[in-house]
Amino acid sequence: MPTTKPRHALTETSEVSAALEAAARRWPEDRGEPNRLLRHLIEEGRRSIEAEAASEQSDRLAVLARVRGAYTGMYEPGYLAELREEWPE
């Protein structure tokens, strides 16, 4: 089918074959249509990656919220300015 979009070649290794078999069990209506099964797998992979990334971001934000302000008052006012005065030019 003609297209202006990039095409990608994929060799059916044992891993790809196993993924296609699993996809055929998940989407039996597309059994025998490897291109459709691959598109399903790619979309599921994208969703999984995005969900994992969102979870990781949520975890990082939770850690930041827990430590926010934990070091407030640790140094006297003007400490950083005094420290910088000690540095040679």
FIKOLZA-1660 file (N, C-alpha, C; in steps of 0.1 Angstrom, whole numbers, plus 5000, padded with zeros to 4 digits):
% residues 89
   i   px   py   pz ch aa at
   1 5008 4988 5000  A  M  N
   1 5000 5000 5000  A  M CA
   1 5009 5012 5000  A  M  C
   2 5007 5022 4991  A  P  N
   2 5015 5034 4990  A  P CA
   2 5013 5043 5003  A  P  C
   3 5024 5048 5007  A  T  N
   3 5024 5057 5019  A  T CA
   3 5035 5067 5018  A  T  C
   4 5034 5078 5024  A  T  N
   4 5045 5088 5025  A  T CA
   4 5051 5086 5039  A  T  C
   5 5046 5078 5048  A  K  N
   5 5051 5076 5061  A  K CA
   5 5062 5066 5061  A  K  C
   6 5071 5068 5071  A  P  N
   6 5083 5058 5072  A  P CA
   6 5078 5044 5074  A  P  C
   7 5085 5035 5068  A  R  N
   7 5082 5020 5071  A  R CA
   7 5093 5014 5079  A  R  C
   8 5089 5004 5086  A  H  N
   8 5099 4997 5095  A  H CA
   8 5099 4982 5092  A  H  C
   9 5110 4976 5090  A  A  N
   9 5111 4962 5088  A  A CA
   9 5114 4955 5101  A  A  C
  10 5107 4944 5103  A  L  N
  10 5109 4936 5116  A  L CA
  10 5110 4921 5112  A  L  C
  11 5121 4916 5116  A  T  N
  11 5124 4901 5114  A  T CA
  11 5117 4893 5125  A  T  C
  12 5110 4883 5121  A  E  N
  12 5103 4875 5130  A  E CA
  12 5112 4865 5138  A  E  C
  13 5118 4871 5148  A  T  N
  13 5127 4863 5157  A  T CA
  13 5118 4854 5166  A  T  C
  14 5124 4846 5174  A  S  N
  14 5116 4838 5183  A  S CA
  14 5109 4846 5193  A  S  C
  15 5115 4858 5197  A  E  N
  15 5108 4867 5206  A  E CA
  15 5096 4873 5199  A  E  C
  16 5097 4877 5187  A  V  N
  16 5086 4883 5179  A  V CA
  16 5075 4873 5177  A  V  C
  17 5079 4861 5174  A  S  N
  17 5070 4850 5172  A  S CA
  17 5061 4848 5184  A  S  C
  18 5068 4847 5196  A  A  N
  18 5061 4845 5208  A  A CA
  18 5052 4856 5211  A  A  C
  19 5056 4869 5208  A  A  N
  19 5047 4880 5210  A  A CA
  19 5035 4880 5201  A  A  C
  20 5037 4876 5189  A  L  N
  20 5026 4874 5180  A  L CA
  20 5016 4864 5184  A  L  C
  21 5021 4853 5189  A  E  N
  21 5012 4842 5195  A  E CA
  21 5004 4847 5207  A  E  C
  22 5011 4854 5216  A  A  N
  22 5004 4860 5227  A  A CA
  22 4993 4870 5222  A  A  C
  23 4997 4878 5213  A  A  N
  23 4987 4888 5207  A  A CA
  23 4975 4881 5201  A  A  C
  24 4978 4870 5194  A  A  N
  24 4967 4863 5187  A  A CA
  24 4957 4858 5198  A  A  C
  25 4962 4854 5209  A  R  N
  25 4953 4849 5220  A  R CA
  25 4945 4861 5226  A  R  C
  26 4952 4872 5226  A  R  N
  26 4945 4885 5232  A  R CA
  26 4935 4890 5222  A  R  C
  27 4938 4890 5209  A  W  N
  27 4930 4896 5199  A  W CA
  27 4927 4885 5188  A  W  C
  28 4919 4875 5192  A  P  N
  28 4917 4864 5182  A  P CA
  28 4911 4868 5169  A  P  C
  29 4904 4879 5169  A  E  N
  29 4898 4884 5156  A  E CA
  29 4908 4888 5146  A  E  C
  30 4921 4890 5151  A  D  N
  30 4932 4894 5142  A  D CA
  30 4942 4883 5140  A  D  C
  31 4938 4871 5144  A  R  N
  31 4947 4860 5142  A  R CA
  31 4950 4858 5127  A  R  C
  32 4962 4856 5124  A  G  N
  32 4965 4854 5109  A  G CA
  32 4968 4868 5103  A  G  C
  33 4967 4879 5110  A  E  N
  33 4970 4892 5105  A  E CA
  33 4982 4898 5113  A  E  C
  34 4994 4894 5110  A  P  N
  34 5005 4898 5119  A  P CA
  34 5007 4913 5119  A  P  C
  35 5004 4920 5109  A  N  N
  35 5006 4935 5109  A  N CA
  35 4996 4941 5119  A  N  C
  36 4984 4936 5119  A  R  N
  36 4974 4941 5129  A  R CA
  36 4978 4938 5143  A  R  C
  37 4983 4925 5145  A  L  N
  37 4987 4921 5158  A  L CA
  37 4999 4930 5163  A  L  C
  38 5009 4932 5154  A  L  N
  38 5020 4941 5158  A  L CA
  38 5015 4955 5162  A  L  C
  39 5006 4960 5155  A  R  N
  39 5000 4974 5158  A  R CA
  39 4994 4973 5172  A  R  C
  40 4987 4962 5175  A  H  N
  40 4981 4961 5188  A  H CA
  40 4992 4961 5199  A  H  C
  41 5002 4953 5196  A  L  N
  41 5013 4952 5206  A  L CA
  41 5020 4965 5208  A  L  C
  42 5022 4972 5197  A  I  N
  42 5029 4985 5198  A  I CA
  42 5021 4995 5206  A  I  C
  43 5008 4995 5204  A  E  N
  43 4999 5004 5212  A  E CA
  43 4999 5000 5226  A  E  C
  44 4998 4987 5229  A  E  N
  44 4998 4982 5243  A  E CA
  44 5011 4986 5250  A  E  C
  45 5022 4985 5242  A  G  N
  45 5035 4988 5248  A  G CA
  45 5036 5003 5251  A  G  C
  46 5031 5012 5242  A  R  N
  46 5030 5026 5244  A  R CA
  46 5023 5029 5257  A  R  C
  47 5011 5023 5258  A  R  N
  47 5003 5026 5270  A  R CA
  47 5010 5022 5283  A  R  C
  48 5017 5010 5282  A  S  N
  48 5024 5005 5294  A  S CA
  48 5035 5015 5298  A  S  C
  49 5043 5019 5288  A  I  N
  49 5054 5028 5290  A  I CA
  49 5049 5042 5296  A  I  C
  50 5038 5047 5290  A  E  N
  50 5033 5060 5295  A  E CA
  50 5028 5058 5309  A  E  C
  51 5021 5047 5312  A  A  N
  51 5016 5045 5326  A  A CA
  51 5027 5044 5336  A  A  C
  52 5038 5037 5332  A  E  N
  52 5050 5035 5341  A  E CA
  52 5056 5049 5343  A  E  C
  53 5058 5057 5332  A  A  N
  53 5064 5070 5334  A  A CA
  53 5056 5079 5343  A  A  C
  54 5042 5078 5342  A  A  N
  54 5034 5086 5350  A  A CA
  54 5035 5082 5365  A  A  C
  55 5036 5069 5367  A  S  N
  55 5037 5064 5381  A  S CA
  55 5051 5068 5387  A  S  C
  56 5061 5067 5379  A  E  N
  56 5075 5072 5383  A  E CA
  56 5074 5087 5387  A  E  C
  57 5068 5095 5378  A  Q  N
  57 5067 5109 5381  A  Q CA
  57 5059 5112 5394  A  Q  C
  58 5049 5104 5396  A  S  N
  58 5041 5106 5408  A  S CA
  58 5049 5102 5420  A  S  C
  59 5057 5091 5419  A  D  N
  59 5065 5087 5430  A  D CA
  59 5075 5098 5433  A  D  C
  60 5082 5104 5423  A  R  N
  60 5092 5114 5425  A  R CA
  60 5086 5126 5432  A  R  C
  61 5074 5130 5427  A  L  N
  61 5067 5142 5433  A  L CA
  61 5063 5139 5448  A  L  C
  62 5059 5127 5451  A  A  N
  62 5056 5123 5465  A  A CA
  62 5068 5124 5473  A  A  C
  63 5080 5120 5469  A  V  N
  63 5092 5121 5476  A  V CA
  63 5096 5136 5479  A  V  C
  64 5094 5144 5468  A  L  N
  64 5097 5158 5470  A  L CA
  64 5088 5165 5480  A  L  C
  65 5075 5161 5479  A  A  N
  65 5066 5166 5489  A  A CA
  65 5069 5162 5503  A  A  C
  66 5074 5150 5505  A  R  N
  66 5078 5146 5519  A  R CA
  66 5090 5153 5524  A  R  C
  67 5100 5157 5516  A  V  N
  67 5112 5163 5520  A  V CA
  67 5111 5178 5519  A  V  C
  68 5101 5184 5513  A  R  N
  68 5100 5198 5512  A  R CA
  68 5100 5205 5525  A  R  C
  69 5109 5214 5527  A  G  N
  69 5111 5222 5539  A  G CA
  69 5118 5214 5550  A  G  C
  70 5123 5202 5547  A  A  N
  70 5130 5195 5558  A  A CA
  70 5143 5202 5563  A  A  C
  71 5149 5210 5554  A  Y  N
  71 5162 5216 5558  A  Y CA
  71 5160 5231 5561  A  Y  C
  72 5147 5235 5562  A  T  N
  72 5145 5249 5565  A  T CA
  72 5150 5252 5579  A  T  C
  73 5158 5263 5580  A  G  N
  73 5163 5267 5593  A  G CA
  73 5176 5260 5596  A  G  C
  74 5182 5252 5587  A  M  N
  74 5194 5245 5590  A  M CA
  74 5206 5255 5590  A  M  C
  75 5205 5265 5582  A  Y  N
  75 5216 5275 5582  A  Y CA
  75 5211 5288 5586  A  Y  C
  76 5220 5296 5593  A  E  N
  76 5217 5309 5597  A  E CA
  76 5214 5318 5585  A  E  C
  77 5206 5329 5587  A  P  N
  77 5204 5338 5576  A  P CA
  77 5218 5344 5572  A  P  C
  78 5221 5346 5559  A  G  N
  78 5233 5352 5555  A  G CA
  78 5245 5342 5554  A  G  C
  79 5242 5329 5557  A  Y  N
  79 5253 5319 5557  A  Y CA
  79 5259 5318 5543  A  Y  C
  80 5251 5318 5533  A  L  N
  80 5257 5316 5519  A  L CA
  80 5265 5328 5515  A  L  C
  81 5260 5340 5518  A  A  N
  81 5268 5352 5515  A  A CA
  81 5281 5353 5522  A  A  C
  82 5281 5349 5535  A  E  N
  82 5294 5348 5542  A  E CA
  82 5303 5338 5536  A  E  C
  83 5298 5327 5533  A  L  N
  83 5306 5316 5527  A  L CA
  83 5313 5321 5514  A  L  C
  84 5305 5328 5506  A  R  N
  84 5310 5333 5493  A  R CA
  84 5321 5344 5495  A  R  C
  85 5320 5351 5506  A  E  N
  85 5330 5361 5509  A  E CA
  85 5344 5355 5511  A  E  C
  86 5344 5343 5515  A  E  N
  86 5356 5335 5518  A  E CA
  86 5363 5331 5505  A  E  C
  87 5356 5330 5494  A  W  N
  87 5362 5325 5482  A  W CA
  87 5371 5335 5475  A  W  C
  88 5382 5331 5470  A  P  N
  88 5391 5340 5463  A  P CA
  88 5384 5344 5450  A  P  C
  89 5387 5356 5446  A  E  N
  89 5382 5361 5433  A  E CA
  89 5388 5354 5421  A  E  C
% end
